[in-house]
Amino acid sequence: MIVRVFKAGISRGESPVNYLMSDRDHTGQKRAVAPEILEGSADLTIAVINNIQRKHKYVSGAIAFRDNEQPTREQMKQVIQSFKQSVCPGLGPKHFNSLFVLHLDKGNTEIHFVIPMVEMTTGKRMNIHPPGKQNIKLYEAFTQVTNHQLGYAQVVPDPLKLALSDFERHTPEGKTDRSNKLYLHKRLTRAIRTGQVANRDQLCDFLSEQYGVEITRKGADYLSLKFPGAAKAKRFRGPLYNENANYAELVSSARNTKQEHHLSPSEYQQARTTLSQHVESRRQFNVKAYLSPRVLRSQRFKATRERQTYKPITTNRKETSSMKSQFSGIKLIARQILQEAKAVHATRPTTWTTRDKAAVIGSMQSMREQAMHGADTTSDLSVFSDIEAAIGEVQSNINAATADVNSARTPKQRSEAERRLAKLMEQKSRLKMQLGQARIRQLNSLSGMKRN
């Protein structure tokens, strides 16, 4: 078993979810076995992804088992739970959304997943696959521990293997590049195994003399090679293309990869310790980023503002009167928003109709326009407390709707709960955007008065 994670997705939610649920694979061929949802809701995942306003919206990947590895349904569920606890420690179902789909059409077992890049109680960005060596070590340790617990052989990377990109694996154009690169790579590994090439410098000379390949760039861990007649160079990555690669050791290690390797008791204990350390580190980050009480964050923000020194701002009576009027306008809008949120909560047991949806959207649009064209400035952060209370009310409704999704007994109940949850998340996003716009106007107004 190994976990593969693809590049962060930037498309709408329909793209990854429809691919996972389609009865045809990436080549357009009909799948021999139809996909099956193991956990999550396709419609809900689409709604969550489409509600994210940032460029990078989701992380997708696959937990892939080898042909001779046949996990039971119970083992698959255990792997999914262990995976979520490892990559999202400290967070529960109300904090993040996930979709796991089983693919059996390739002859082996693959559990594909899509996880939106958002923490749902705060709206903040959440990435289960952040850049950095610590993240890679967490995934490696998870793979080692899981394989050992399931009784599978460990995944031992072939040191002579060519590293391929997702583009080269999954696109028609990339497959053409991959074919040419693999052809040349196989001949290079043969030369290394037979002793014709002993280091990277000799490899470069071998490429030029035997195949007429131009070396356009030498990186610390890659070579850029330009084939005869080609317009662009191709980048070759892998252990044997590293500048300090020891080819004799690589060949010896490659022989060992042909044999199955299982962890010894001490190796297993070390892998568990490594996994626990990285999971705990990520848990602490999640607690600080998403679970810290709101009041504590507000106090820190307030303390920071108090330490900053500003020149006194003088305003005349006319300006003061205008600002008080603007405060009242913002509070009125906030009260309307809170009433709207409570109205959504009151309709929770019922099914949303087209007319209900149009009424809510129209009401929210009207209030948003009032916020955009109404009050322009304030120097008192407490003015926004009513809007924040409205967001808190909507969040309570989201938590309740999430519980309804998890406890639904029939497909109809689950579908209705998922629609309510998607609507509430959209409402929360709009409220947070409105609050952010109001704060920006506040800062701009303060800056303007300061210049005057």
Buried (B, 14 or more C-beta within 10 A) or exposed (E): BBBBBBEBBEEBBEBBBEBBBBEEBEEEEEBEEEBEEBBBBBBBBBBBBBBBEEEEBBBBBBBBBBEEBEBEEEBBBBBBEBBBBBBBBBBEBBBBBBBBBBBBBEEBBBBBBBBBBBBBBBBEEBBBBEEEEEBEBBBBBBBBBBBBBBEBBBBBEBBBBBBBBEEBEEBEEBBEBBEEBEEBBEBBBEBBBEEEBEBBEBBBEBBEEEEEBEBEEEEEEBBBBBBEEEEEBBBBBBBBBBEEBBBEEBBEBBEEBEEEEEBEEEBBEBBBEBBEBBBEEBBEEBEEBBBEEEEEEEEEEEEEEEEEEEEEEEEEEEBEEBBEEBBEBBBBBBBBBBEBBEEBBEBBEEEBEEEBEEEBBEBBEEBBEBBEEBBBBBEEBEBBEBBBBBBBBBBEBBBBBBBBBEEBEEEEEBBBBBBBBBBBBBBBBBBBBBBEEBBEBBEEBBEEBEEE
